[in-house]
Amino acid sequence: MASSKKKDLKSSGPKDSNSDTNDEDKTELCPGFRDVDAFVKHGFGAVLSATKASAGLPQAGDEYDFYRSFPGFQEFCESQGDKLLHCMSQIMQHHGCRSHMRDRNKLTGLEERFDLVVDSNDVILERVGILLDEADGVNRSQQPVMPAGFQPPKIVVSSWNRKGSSPSSRSETFRLLHAKNITRPQLKFKEKVDNSNTPFIPKIFIKPNAVKPLPSYFTNKQMRKERPEDLDVPAALADFIHQQRTQEHVDDMFAHPYQYELDHLTIPENLLSKPDPQMHKPVAETKLSFVDTLEDLVALNEKLCKLSEFAVDLEHHSYRSFLGLTCLMQISTREEDFIIDTLELRSEMYILNEAFTDASIVKVFHGADSDIEWLQRDFGLYVVNLFDTHQASRALNLARHSLDHLLKHFCNVDSDKRYQLADWRVRPLPDEMVQYARTDTHYLLYIYDCVRVQLLDFNHGQPGLLQSVWNKSRSISLKKYVKPIYTEESYLELQRKQKKSFNTQQLTAFRLLFAWRDKLARQEDESTGYVLPTHMMIKISEELPKEPQGIIACCNPVPPLVRQYINELHLLVQQAREIPLLKAEIAAQKKKGLTPIKKPEVPLFGPHDTSRVSESDPPQISADELPVKQGMLFSEDEDKMDVDVQKESGLVASAKITLFEEVEIKDDQESSSAAQMKARRIVESFENPFRMYLPSTDVHVNKSAKFDPSSKIFEISKRWKLQSVEQQQTELEAKKKAKQEAKEMAKKQTEERTKAKQSYQESLKNVATVRQQVAESSNAGGKKRERVDSEVGDLTPKPSKKLMKSAEKPQKTEVTPQDSFKPFDYSQSDLKVFAGNTSKDNTQFDPNRQAHDFKRKKTPKGQKNNTGAGNRSMSYLPGKSDRGFRHNWPKR
């Protein structure tokens, strides 16, 4: 509201001044306000008071529902709400927006009102921005019509973008320079940018200043052009295929080419001694050369090879390229400054390796961690004998380690960081950007001298601290560029950095969007932030919109490639919504094959307390109740079954009584506090009430006494350690012997089983079946089958005595005639023999025996018991009563 009023006042101000130019008495901007600042101050105060009042209202939830139950509060809220809606409708009507705020539709009223407010805010803020630009002298109507992929320039206000020389001076805001209609420099490159998902291979093919020669793989790189079948394959993959084709393996294909030279680099004494700082020349008196041709680059290389030191810096661009582009290189000597157009000379920059790898020339950088990798990636340049002033400032413990601070501290120069985030692809470069790039290296050699002096003074003239800076700089020059490789789990690292907890649907959407973004960025040679920024990707993953318009609503401003591939993104979100909804932690455990085991939270939990055991808890199986596989005769899986049973039995501990067992002291008890130890003792006293009668194990031993050789505790601990070591060795030997014996026994058992199985199968070969014997007997004409003595060893492998006796019996039965056979008369046999030995009557009184004798009733011979066994009760005798029965109690 304040901004809209301010806009109206600004727009109506010129009209009032033009109409009332002759009226000089009217000095106020509007009634009650002398100027715009007074009106803005009053407006901010009103907004602040309204915000404080709204914060004092009851919060949504139980508190608001409680106040809502009172009729007076309800009527007051409705009346104030109507006033607010009426005020908002008037503001919307004033700006030409739809203003049906008081329509009361229970179903869609709230959503429609919210959409109206959002649209009106966009219109109002857009007009405010136009008026502010006109007030700053920028006419937005004169800008050319740009494609949808290019964003309009915005004023960026930040700490690096605000210039103020003194507190009294007014802060100035500068525009962030960037190119809108620039042609992509990647189209001019002679070698196509390799964005493939393969490792990076060094571009070097000539190694100047080499102590160890370059491997033949790099020197024969031109042979790749002679392989037309590998032209469409990425370089790393093509070389790997060629190695597999020729059976030729290169171990150091990904190694640092100057590893040997850097490992054997020695810093000369003059670089470790105190120098005399050589003052830098004024910028106006120093010659500046812009290098953009091959002849100028060769001449520059010859100049650098004759020097003892020079300063280097790079300007990089990463927003409109997947891997990034090195757009500019600044080199400064004591007498001259150079700016090299690396976009134009990208394929010829390797010429500078002659100066960059010369160990006798010092290359001064500031913060060379990224510069070293960019030089390797784009140009195949390597640095030997590097000095990093950033590492020197860290060794000196300066307040800040930036180049701005070093320039102010040593040179008293205020650097202008307006163009730090500028688009360095712009050609031709503006003069302001050229001066900014030149400043980064012009003073760096003087800072290099001053820093060395302070490092020696800081260490009392000893070169140890300075040597450590040289060593750190050498480790930086040993860094290797590594391409970003996409894997199936790459999204997890980004998700952990964002510290977001997703369910399975959200995590699936995040994974699919991450893969789509990486693939499209490599294909279009754009950065992942340009294709789809991370915060927008997280927003889409959290919301999971059902419609394509919802995806666009999650992006503000909408990236051009998102609008172009909106249907593909919608399909990915729909695919994620079809995943079953689970928490991410449970899904991860299911993926790993783990089931979360619930542990009893109550410390007084017992194994037999079934009241606290739920059905979902896993059953505790003892060693005797383990599932055992039923054995089979000569089974081949019997050995596997034994191994599985051994594994399962090893997982279940055998039960034992631990009531009076000494408690083992865990390692984590040493780090616990006194209160935790006291709480643990209280819990242990509940678990074992007999703990008070056991010897105490928490005896305090002084730590100094443990390590004092003269103390008794040291001797005891040393003796115990020696005994424990010997005991462990003996146990290990015994285990090894037991394992060997078990293996030998298993081998013997398997051999015996195989032998028995073979003999059993051989014995079954000549045995006639029952059907064959019946068929033979029927062919014999009804005659009785006669037994024939079988030869020993034909039917069975080992004939027993019973088989021999059964072979002799048929010879006796052949003599007796068939009519003499008579069945045995069992009525004449004495069946009491089968009853066993009956014990004699015991004279001792036994009431159970009496009752048993009474129930048992004897039946005479030849009569059957009429009571059926099925209808007879075991506890009640029918037709009989125990009344009047006299027990034969023993007399005293």
Summary of the structure (lengths in Angstrom):
residues: 892
radius of gyration: 48.9
end to end distance: 119.2
largest distance: 164.6
contacts: 1978
relative contact order: 0.04
helix: 49%
strand: 5%
